[in-house]
């Protein structure tokens, strides 16, 4: 037997809507969009964090580099302060040795230095040229040339003077042509410039 009854919808019940399935291409596109958005957000936040970390590392490296440069400059300055006098002493020692060898080979150089000293002096009154006894013969040989520069010259032999120069004295001037004295003057001049 068949019941013929009518199904009624009571008021409290809702109607059933069966699910509507989207087209598979649309669904696939939405999944790709969601994945792309998630990838871009992850990449962006990772990129930002990586840049911040790299910036901190670069600042640290720059700070360390500045420290190293400052230390190198300080080291260079200290090295120059220590080495300059030693280099100057070495240069003077070499110059002295070369000058002494040249004077030993050609002692007339000392006469030429004395002539230059005479030319720079005021030629009033008697001029005394003090020399070591080892230089007496060389200066006597060249005394006529010295007398042409100044006619009133007296030679004074002084064994306490070095054999590498002379002392030229007028009433109001003294010129020392000794190589060691010349080098000392050069050292003073160079020291002021350094």
N, CA, C and O of each residue as an XYZ file, in Angstrom:
776
protein
N       0.754     -1.130      0.000
C       0.000      0.000      0.000
C       0.842      1.263      0.000
O       1.894      1.381      0.628
N       0.393      2.015     -0.614
C       1.129      3.237     -0.813
C       0.456      4.367     -0.068
O      -0.759      4.568     -0.080
N       1.320      5.059      0.555
C       0.814      6.216      1.275
C       0.901      7.389      0.369
O       1.901      7.627     -0.307
N      -0.109      8.071      0.374
C      -0.071      9.264     -0.429
C      -0.213     10.429      0.517
O      -1.303     10.932      0.790
N       0.796     10.781      0.941
C       0.809     11.893      1.837
C       1.688     12.980      1.316
O       2.640     12.758      0.567
N       1.382     14.008      1.683
C       2.127     15.159      1.201
C       3.188     15.568      2.227
O       2.922     15.572      3.429
N       4.318     15.890      1.778
C       5.378     16.288      2.692
C       5.288     17.795      2.818
O       5.309     18.548      1.844
N       5.194     18.163      4.000
C       5.093     19.586      4.273
C       6.383     20.062      4.928
O       7.112     19.309      5.573
N       6.611     21.290      4.736
C       7.838     21.878      5.291
C       7.469     22.644      6.531
O       6.806     23.678      6.459
N       7.895     22.145      7.666
C       7.591     22.892      8.880
C       8.358     24.200      8.890
O       9.351     24.345      8.176
N       7.930     25.107      9.652
C       8.488     26.458      9.650
C       9.923     26.522     10.173
O      10.661     27.368      9.669
N      10.348     25.802     11.029
C      11.678     25.892     11.625
C      12.766     25.285     10.758
O      13.948     25.491     11.031
N      12.411     24.566      9.751
C      13.456     23.902      8.961
C      13.821     24.738      7.758
O      12.976     25.408      7.164
N      15.083     24.690      7.409
C      15.524     25.428      6.229
C      15.592     24.477      5.055
O      15.622     23.254      5.193
N      15.613     25.068      3.960
C      15.657     24.246      2.768
C      17.093     23.861      2.471
O      18.026     24.619      2.733
N      17.240     22.744      1.954
C      18.570     22.234      1.636
C      18.954     22.692      0.254
O      18.243     22.477     -0.728
N      20.096     23.328      0.211
C      20.644     23.735     -1.084
C      21.815     22.808     -1.394
O      22.797     22.801     -0.652
N      21.744     22.095     -2.374
C      22.847     21.201     -2.685
C      24.063     22.022     -3.127
O      23.903     23.070     -3.752
N      25.276     21.556     -2.810
C      26.486     22.303     -3.168
C      26.616     22.421     -4.679
O      26.291     21.517     -5.449
N      27.112     23.596     -5.048
C      27.333     23.854     -6.460
C      28.848     23.754     -6.690
O      29.618     24.509     -6.096
N      29.246     22.879     -7.500
C      30.677     22.696     -7.786
C      31.078     23.620     -8.926
O      30.451     23.680     -9.984
N      32.178     24.349     -8.640
C      32.657     25.275     -9.652
C      33.371     24.499    -10.740
O      33.702     23.321    -10.610
N      33.574     25.188    -11.758
C      34.310     24.619    -12.866
C      35.733     24.342    -12.372
O      36.273     25.176    -11.645
N      36.357     23.248    -12.714
C      37.672     22.853    -12.209
C      38.770     23.846    -12.607
O      39.733     23.993    -11.855
N      38.674     24.524    -13.734
C      39.693     25.499    -14.133
C      39.631     26.727    -13.238
O      40.668     27.292    -12.890
N      38.426     27.146    -12.861
C      38.277     28.291    -11.965
C      38.843     27.936    -10.605
O      39.556     28.732     -9.993
N      38.526     26.740    -10.134
C      39.024     26.282     -8.847
C      40.552     26.194     -8.873
O      41.213     26.621     -7.926
N      41.101     25.656     -9.924
C      42.540     25.542    -10.071
C      43.189     26.939    -10.096
O      44.261     27.121     -9.518
N      42.570     27.909    -10.743
C      43.074     29.286    -10.811
C      43.071     29.914     -9.428
O      44.023     30.605     -9.063
N      42.006     29.684     -8.644
C      41.946     30.253     -7.287
C      43.042     29.675     -6.403
O      43.650     30.400     -5.616
N      43.296     28.389     -6.526
C      44.365     27.751     -5.749
C      45.713     28.360     -6.130
O      46.530     28.637     -5.251
N      45.955     28.571     -7.404
C      47.204     29.191     -7.861
C      47.332     30.618     -7.339
O      48.419     31.035     -6.938
N      46.229     31.371     -7.340
C      46.258     32.744     -6.827
C      46.614     32.757     -5.351
O      47.423     33.570     -4.905
N      46.004     31.849     -4.593
C      46.284     31.769     -3.154
C      47.740     31.397     -2.933
O      48.404     31.989     -2.082
N      48.245     30.435     -3.678
C      49.646     30.027     -3.538
C      50.591     31.181     -3.905
O      51.581     31.414     -3.211
N      50.290     31.898     -4.986
C      51.123     33.020     -5.422
C      51.141     34.120     -4.368
O      52.202     34.658     -4.055
N      49.969     34.460     -3.815
C      49.903     35.477     -2.763
C      50.726     35.062     -1.553
O      51.466     35.869     -0.991
N      50.596     33.801     -1.153
C      51.350     33.310     -0.002
C      52.854     33.358     -0.286
O      53.630     33.747      0.587
N      53.275     32.969     -1.489
C      54.692     33.010     -1.856
C      55.224     34.440     -1.851
O      56.304     34.700     -1.321
N      54.468     35.367     -2.443
C      54.901     36.763     -2.500
C      54.997     37.372     -1.111
O      55.938     38.112     -0.825
N      54.037     37.070     -0.245
C      54.098     37.594      1.129
C      55.301     37.015      1.871
O      56.013     37.733      2.573
N      55.520     35.717      1.710
C      56.672     35.076      2.365
C      57.991     35.617      1.823
O      58.917     35.889      2.587
N      58.075     35.771      0.504
C      59.288     36.295     -0.122
C      59.546     37.718      0.341
O      60.677     38.070      0.677
N      58.510     38.530      0.360
C      58.648     39.932      0.751
C      59.129     40.060      2.190
O      60.039     40.838      2.476
N      58.515     39.293      3.105
C      58.937     39.405      4.512
C      60.337     38.829      4.692
O      61.114     39.361      5.484
N      60.686     37.739      3.967
C      62.038     37.180      4.046
C      63.067     38.126      3.461
O      64.164     38.276      4.000
N      62.711     38.764      2.356
C      63.601     39.728      1.712
C      63.856     40.910      2.638
O      64.992     41.364      2.775
N      62.810     41.399      3.263
C      62.929     42.537      4.186
C      63.796     42.158      5.383
O      64.663     42.929      5.793
N      63.564     40.983      5.940
C      64.370     40.541      7.087
C      65.829     40.349      6.668
O      66.743     40.695      7.416
N      66.042     39.798      5.470
C      67.403     39.610      4.972
C      68.120     40.930      4.763
O      69.301     41.053      5.088
N      67.413     41.925      4.221
C      68.014     43.252      4.031
C      68.383     43.896      5.359
O      69.448     44.500      5.486
N      67.510     43.767      6.342
C      67.796     44.349      7.660
C      69.016     43.679      8.283
O      69.869     44.349      8.866
N      69.095     42.361      8.158
C      70.235     41.642      8.714
C      71.517     42.021      7.958
O      72.560     42.226      8.579
N      71.447     42.116      6.637
C      72.615     42.498      5.836
C      73.063     43.921      6.179
O      74.259     44.202      6.248
N      72.092     44.814      6.392
C      72.428     46.196      6.746
C      73.171     46.236      8.080
O      74.138     46.984      8.227
N      72.731     45.440      9.050
C      73.419     45.393     10.342
C      74.837     44.864     10.173
O      75.773     45.392     10.775
N      75.003     43.814      9.349
C      76.337     43.254      9.128
C      77.247     44.246      8.408
O      78.429     44.357      8.735
N      76.705     44.961      7.435
C      77.503     45.953      6.705
C      77.930     47.078      7.639
O      79.072     47.533      7.576
N      77.027     47.531      8.503
C      77.390     48.587      9.462
C      78.497     48.104     10.386
O      79.419     48.857     10.698
N      78.413     46.852     10.827
C      79.443     46.290     11.697
C      80.780     46.204     10.960
O      81.822     46.541     11.522
N      80.752     45.758      9.716
C      81.981     45.676      8.921
C      82.582     47.056      8.682
O      83.800     47.220      8.762
N      81.753     48.039      8.391
C      82.245     49.407      8.187
C      82.883     49.934      9.469
O      83.927     50.584      9.431
N      82.255     49.653     10.590
C      82.805     50.087     11.877
C      84.167     49.442     12.118
O      85.107     50.112     12.546
N      84.274     48.149     11.846
C      85.562     47.458     12.017
C      86.602     47.998     11.046
O      87.764     48.176     11.413
N      86.191     48.259      9.814
C      87.108     48.815      8.817
C      87.615     50.188      9.250
O      88.797     50.491      9.091
N      86.730     51.015      9.792
C      87.143     52.334     10.290
C      88.166     52.189     11.408
O      89.134     52.947     11.467
N      87.955     51.207     12.305
C      88.911     50.967     13.391
C      90.272     50.562     12.832
O      91.307     51.050     13.284
N      90.261     49.663     11.843
C      91.516     49.198     11.250
C      92.240     50.357     10.568
O      93.455     50.492     10.710
N      91.515     51.190      9.834
C      92.128     52.336      9.159
C      92.718     53.305     10.181
O      93.824     53.812      9.995
N      91.988     53.558     11.244
C      92.486     54.444     12.306
C      93.762     53.871     12.921
O      94.716     54.607     13.174
N      93.781     52.562     13.161
C      94.971     51.934     13.726
C      96.138     51.994     12.746
O      97.277     52.219     13.157
N      95.868     51.795     11.455
C      96.930     51.871     10.457
C      97.522     53.277     10.365
O      98.736     53.443     10.251
N      96.656     54.278     10.414
C      97.141     55.663     10.371
C      97.997     55.949     11.600
O      99.057     56.567     11.497
N      97.537     55.500     12.749
C      98.298     55.692     13.986
C      99.648     54.968     13.901
O     100.679     55.513     14.295
N      99.627     53.750     13.389
C     100.856     52.972     13.242
C     101.823     53.668     12.290
O     103.020     53.760     12.563
N     101.287     54.164     11.156
C     102.130     54.862     10.179
C     102.770     56.102     10.804
O     103.962     56.352     10.626
N     101.969     56.872     11.536
C     102.501     58.090     12.162
C     103.582     57.754     13.180
O     104.613     58.424     13.243
N     103.346     56.713     13.977
C     104.333     56.308     14.982
C     105.600     55.805     14.303
O     106.710     56.112     14.738
N     105.431     55.036     13.241
C     106.581     54.512     12.505
C     107.403     55.654     11.903
O     108.633     55.637     11.959
N     106.721     56.641     11.330
C     107.431     57.790     10.774
C     108.155     58.555     11.869
O     109.289     58.997     11.681
N     107.505     58.710     13.007
C     108.130     59.430     14.115
C     109.405     58.727     14.568
O     110.392     59.380     14.909
N     109.382     57.403     14.571
C     110.547     56.637     15.023
C     111.612     56.573     13.932
O     112.803     56.697     14.220
N     111.192     56.381     12.689
C     112.146     56.117     11.608
C     112.770     57.381     11.026
O     113.919     57.341     10.587
N     112.052     58.498     11.007
C     112.604     59.718     10.399
C     113.976     60.091     10.955
O     114.894     60.347     10.176
N     114.143     60.130     12.278
C     115.478     60.480     12.789
C     116.545     59.459     12.376
O     117.688     59.821     12.099
N     116.158     58.189     12.338
C     117.128     57.164     11.947
C     117.511     57.309     10.478
O     118.678     57.155     10.117
N     116.540     57.602      9.645
C     116.827     57.810      8.224
C     117.712     59.035      8.048
O     118.647     59.028      7.248
N     117.412     60.079      8.799
C     118.222     61.298      8.723
C     119.657     61.015      9.158
O     120.601     61.464      8.507
N     119.827     60.277     10.247
C     121.172     59.926     10.711
C     121.913     59.095      9.671
O     123.097     59.316      9.415
N     121.210     58.142      9.078
C     121.833     57.304      8.061
C     122.240     58.136      6.842
O     123.339     57.968      6.315
N     121.371     59.016      6.404
C     121.677     59.866      5.253
C     122.886     60.755      5.544
O     123.743     60.948      4.682
N     122.947     61.286      6.745
C     124.072     62.148      7.119
C     125.370     61.343      7.188
O     126.423     61.809      6.753
N     125.282     60.137      7.737
C     126.480     59.294      7.827
C     126.993     58.960      6.422
O     128.198     58.977      6.171
N     126.072     58.661      5.522
C     126.473     58.357      4.140
C     127.072     59.598      3.484
O     128.113     59.521      2.832
N     126.408     60.740      3.660
C     126.914     61.987      3.064
C     128.293     62.328      3.622
O     129.176     62.755      2.878
N     128.479     62.144      4.918
C     129.773     62.440      5.537
C     130.858     61.534      4.973
O     131.951     61.990      4.635
N     130.546     60.257      4.877
C     131.536     59.308      4.365
C     131.922     59.650      2.917
O     133.098     59.627      2.553
N     130.913     59.966      2.106
C     131.198     60.328      0.716
C     132.021     61.614      0.634
O     132.961     61.709     -0.155
N     131.656     62.606      1.462
C     132.387     63.881      1.457
C     133.835     63.669      1.895
O     134.756     64.226      1.299
N     134.030     62.866      2.933
C     135.395     62.622      3.422
C     136.245     61.915      2.361
O     137.414     62.251      2.171
N     135.657     60.946      1.682
C     136.408     60.252      0.625
C     136.779     61.218     -0.498
O     137.886     61.179     -1.034
N     135.825     62.083     -0.840
C     136.077     63.053     -1.910
C     137.163     64.050     -1.488
O     138.010     64.424     -2.300
N     137.139     64.477     -0.231
C     138.157     65.421      0.256
C     139.521     64.752      0.325
O     140.531     65.376     -0.002
N     139.568     63.492      0.745
C     140.840     62.770      0.775
C     141.414     62.639     -0.632
O     142.625     62.728     -0.836
N     140.534     62.428     -1.584
C     140.966     62.278     -2.974
C     141.374     63.628     -3.567
O     142.326     63.714     -4.342
N     140.630     64.693     -3.189
C     140.877     66.014     -3.749
C     140.756     67.072     -2.636
O     139.694     67.674     -2.479
N     141.826     67.303     -1.866
C     141.767     68.237     -0.734
C     141.552     69.690     -1.154
O     141.240     70.531     -0.311
N     141.713     69.999     -2.433
C     141.487     71.360     -2.909
C     140.032     71.785     -2.721
O     139.719     72.974     -2.773
N     139.149     70.819     -2.503
C     137.736     71.144     -2.245
C     137.622     72.050     -1.026
O     136.791     72.958     -0.994
N     138.469     71.797     -0.013
C     138.431     72.624      1.197
C     138.856     74.059      0.904
O     138.349     75.001      1.514
N     139.773     74.216     -0.016
C     140.202     75.566     -0.409
C     139.042     76.269     -1.109
O     138.797     77.452     -0.875
N     138.323     75.536     -1.973
C     137.185     76.136     -2.672
C     136.096     76.549     -1.682
O     135.482     77.604     -1.840
N     135.856     75.725     -0.667
C     134.874     76.099      0.369
C     135.320     77.368      1.095
O     134.502     78.236      1.399
N     136.610     77.469      1.367
C     137.144     78.652      2.042
C     137.027     79.880      1.135
O     136.726     80.975      1.610
N     137.262     79.701     -0.154
C     137.097     80.818     -1.099
C     135.649     81.316     -1.086
O     135.402     82.522     -1.071
N     134.705     80.389     -1.091
C     133.283     80.776     -1.050
C     132.962     81.517      0.242
O     132.198     82.482      0.229
N     133.536     81.077      1.350
C     133.317     81.776      2.623
C     133.885     83.185      2.563
O     133.263     84.127      3.053
N     135.063     83.337      1.966
C     135.677     84.666      1.831
C     134.819     85.586      0.964
O     134.669     86.769      1.272
N     134.263     85.056     -0.103
C     133.445     85.858     -1.006
C     132.180     86.369     -0.309
O     131.686     87.446     -0.641
N     131.663     85.623      0.632
C     130.420     86.012      1.306
C     130.665     86.968      2.471
O     129.728     87.591      2.971
N     131.892     87.085      2.895
C     132.201     87.941      4.041
C     132.418     89.388      3.601
O     132.766     89.681      2.457
N     132.195     90.269      4.566
C     132.562     91.669      4.339
C     134.081     91.737      4.401
O     134.692     91.221      5.338
N     134.678     92.360      3.426
C     136.136     92.356      3.345
C     136.725     93.617      3.985
O     137.343     94.437      3.307
N     136.532     93.752      5.249
C     137.107     94.882      5.976
C     138.009     94.335      7.060
O     137.576     93.517      7.872
N     139.215     94.760      7.085
C     140.157     94.323      8.109
C     140.811     93.000      7.754
O     140.604     92.436      6.679
N     141.587     92.544      8.676
C     142.344     91.318      8.489
C     141.423     90.105      8.626
O     140.534     90.079      9.477
N     141.652     89.095      7.766
C     140.902     87.839      7.822
C     141.869     86.749      8.236
O     142.956     86.620      7.673
N     141.464     85.965      9.227
C     142.280     84.850      9.703
C     141.627     83.556      9.241
O     140.426     83.347      9.415
N     142.440     82.697      8.651
C     141.959     81.375      8.246
C     142.664     80.361      9.127
O     143.876     80.163      9.049
N     141.847     79.717      9.982
C     142.401     78.701     10.873
C     142.259     77.342     10.196
O     141.194     76.983      9.693
N     143.385     76.583     10.199
C     143.369     75.265      9.566
C     144.146     74.266     10.412
O     144.963     74.638     11.255
N     143.875     73.005     10.169
C     144.620     71.918     10.801
C     145.989     71.831     10.140
O     146.108     72.143      8.955
N     147.027     71.418     10.864
C     148.366     71.326     10.265
C     148.425     70.427      9.025
O     149.275     70.623      8.156
N     147.531     69.453      8.944
C     147.516     68.568      7.776
C     147.122     69.305      6.498
O     147.420     68.834      5.400
N     146.456     70.456      6.627
C     145.990     71.215      5.463
C     146.927     72.368      5.089
O     146.686     73.072      4.109
N     147.986     72.558      5.866
C     148.879     73.699      5.653
C     149.437     73.730      4.226
O     149.418     74.774      3.575
N     149.923     72.612      3.750
C     150.543     72.555      2.428
C     149.533     72.887      1.322
O     149.857     73.615      0.384
N     148.314     72.353      1.432
C     147.295     72.602      0.406
C     146.933     74.085      0.371
O     146.818     74.668     -0.707
N     146.752     74.701      1.546
C     146.363     76.107      1.595
C     147.505     77.027      1.163
O     147.257     78.050      0.525
N     148.768     76.677      1.505
C     149.897     77.494      1.059
C     149.997     77.467     -0.465
O     150.319     78.473     -1.097
N     149.718     76.301     -1.043
C     149.771     76.158     -2.496
C     148.726     77.043     -3.179
O     148.970     77.572     -4.263
N     147.557     77.201     -2.540
C     146.464     77.968     -3.137
C     146.293     79.370     -2.520
O     145.299     80.046     -2.783
N     147.246     79.792     -1.716
C     147.113     81.104     -1.071
C     147.072     82.259     -2.067
O     146.384     83.241     -1.791
N     147.773     82.206     -3.220
C     147.651     83.327     -4.164
C     146.204     83.537     -4.633
O     145.764     84.676     -4.785
N     145.470     82.450     -4.860
C     144.067     82.581     -5.272
C     143.210     83.166     -4.160
O     142.299     83.951     -4.423
N     143.497     82.790     -2.922
C     142.767     83.345     -1.779
C     143.087     84.827     -1.602
O     142.215     85.617     -1.240
N     144.336     85.199     -1.858
C     144.749     86.597     -1.706
C     144.081     87.489     -2.751
O     143.922     88.690     -2.533
N     143.690     86.908     -3.882
C     142.983     87.702     -4.893
C     141.598     88.102     -4.381
O     141.080     89.160     -4.739
N     141.012     87.263     -3.552
C     139.677     87.567     -3.005
C     139.796     88.605     -1.894
O     139.007     89.548     -1.821
N     140.799     88.417     -1.025
C     141.032     89.358      0.082
C     142.543     89.425      0.312
O     143.201     88.400      0.487
N     143.077     90.640      0.307
C     144.535     90.797      0.341
C     145.147     90.635      1.732
O     146.339     90.346      1.843
N     144.370     90.811      2.782
C     144.926     90.763      4.144
C     144.468     89.466      4.830
O     143.518     89.463      5.612
N     145.175     88.358      4.513
C     144.836     87.045      5.079
C     146.017     86.542      5.888
O     147.172     86.635      5.472
N     145.692     86.006      7.060
C     146.696     85.387      7.929
C     146.250     83.948      8.162
O     145.083     83.705      8.470
N     147.160     82.999      8.019
C     146.856     81.588      8.295
C     147.265     81.262      9.716
O     148.362     81.597     10.162
N     146.354     80.598     10.419
C     146.618     80.196     11.800
C     146.504     78.671     11.848
O     145.442     78.108     11.584
N     147.603     78.021     12.185
C     147.628     76.563     12.245
C     147.178     76.148     13.647
O     147.765     76.542     14.654
N     146.111     75.337     13.675
C     145.518     74.919     14.951
C     145.288     73.407     14.918
O     144.400     72.937     14.207
N     146.066     72.647     15.669
C     145.932     71.183     15.640
C     144.612     70.676     16.247
O     144.259     69.510     16.074
N     143.899     71.537     16.944
C     142.624     71.089     17.532
C     141.490     71.102     16.511
O     140.431     70.520     16.748
N     141.710     71.764     15.378
C     140.674     71.816     14.344
C     140.659     70.510     13.555
O     141.691     69.853     13.413
N     139.499     70.139     13.049
C     139.430     68.928     12.224
C     140.153     69.148     10.900
O     140.333     70.280     10.452
N     140.563     68.045     10.286
C     141.318     68.123      9.029
C     140.400     68.199      7.818
O     140.839     67.995      6.686
N     139.136     68.490      8.053
C     138.177     68.520      6.940
C     137.472     69.864      6.830
O     136.274     69.915      6.552
N     138.198     70.941      7.044
C     137.603     72.254      6.889
C     138.465     73.327      7.511
O     139.541     73.067      8.048
N     137.958     74.540      7.421
C     138.684     75.680      7.974
C     137.692     76.586      8.692
O     136.476     76.454      8.553
N     138.258     77.510      9.464
C     137.444     78.532     10.116
C     137.948     79.869      9.577
O     139.125     80.205      9.716
N     137.044     80.620      8.965
C     137.399     81.908      8.371
C     136.828     82.988      9.280
O     135.621     83.045      9.516
N     137.730     83.857      9.795
C     137.302     84.857     10.777
C     137.705     86.248     10.329
O     138.849     86.498      9.950
N     136.735     87.142     10.383
C     137.011     88.560     10.164
C     136.737     89.239     11.501
O     136.313     88.569     12.442
N     136.970     90.569     11.619
C     136.713     91.228     12.904
C     135.272     91.055     13.405
O     135.040     91.081     14.613
N     134.306     90.881     12.501
C     132.922     90.782     12.978
C     132.157     89.567     12.424
O     130.938     89.486     12.575
N     132.868     88.622     11.785
C     132.205     87.439     11.251
C     133.075     86.207     11.441
O     134.304     86.280     11.465
N     132.381     85.048     11.577
C     133.067     83.756     11.642
C     132.296     82.797     10.750
O     131.081     82.647     10.883
N     133.021     82.143      9.832
C     132.406     81.148      8.950
C     133.188     79.853      9.117
O     134.406     79.818      8.940
N     132.473     78.798      9.457
C     133.099     77.482      9.639
C     132.801     76.652      8.395
O     131.639     76.452      8.039
N     133.856     76.169      7.734
C     133.670     75.378      6.515
C     133.903     73.896      6.750
O     133.922     73.115      5.799
N     134.078     73.503      7.988
C     134.276     72.098      8.332
C     133.081     71.273      7.857
O     131.932     71.674      8.044
N     133.352     70.130      7.249
C     132.292     69.276      6.706
C     131.327     68.846      7.812
O     130.114     68.847      7.603
N     131.838     68.485      8.962
C     130.956     68.070     10.067
C     130.039     69.215     10.489
O     128.860     69.004     10.774
N     130.583     70.413     10.528
C     129.763     71.583     10.885
C     128.705     71.838      9.813
O     127.558     72.158     10.126
N     129.094     71.696      8.568
C     128.138     71.872      7.472
C     127.010     70.840      7.575
O     125.837     71.162      7.381
N     127.383     69.606      7.881
C     126.369     68.552      8.035
C     125.464     68.826      9.237
O     124.258     68.589      9.169
N     126.032     69.319     10.329
C     125.199     69.666     11.505
C     124.193     70.756     11.153
O     123.029     70.693     11.547
N     124.660     71.758     10.402
C     123.743     72.825      9.972
C     122.646     72.266      9.066
O     121.481     72.651      9.164
N     123.045     71.356      8.189
C     122.076     70.722      7.309
C     121.047     69.921      8.107
O     119.855     69.948      7.802
N     121.517     69.214      9.126
C     120.616     68.430      9.983
C     119.619     69.352     10.685
O     118.424     69.060     10.735
N     120.108     70.451     11.218
C     119.205     71.408     11.883
C     118.135     71.922     10.915
O     116.955     72.008     11.254
N     118.574     72.255      9.723
C     117.652     72.774      8.712
C     116.628     71.716      8.317
O     115.437     72.007      8.207
N     117.100     70.482      8.104
C     116.183     69.403      7.739
C     115.224     69.071      8.881
O     114.047     68.795      8.652
N     115.734     69.101     10.099
C     114.882     68.790     11.262
C     113.746     69.793     11.388
O     112.634     69.430     11.773
N     114.016     71.032     11.071
C     112.957     72.045     11.132
C     111.902     71.810     10.062
O     110.729     72.123     10.264
N     112.310     71.265      8.934
C     111.374     71.035      7.835
C     110.556     69.767      8.049
O     109.442     69.669      7.535
N     111.075     68.801      8.790
C     110.363     67.533      8.993
C     109.335     67.663     10.034
O     108.638     66.694     10.337
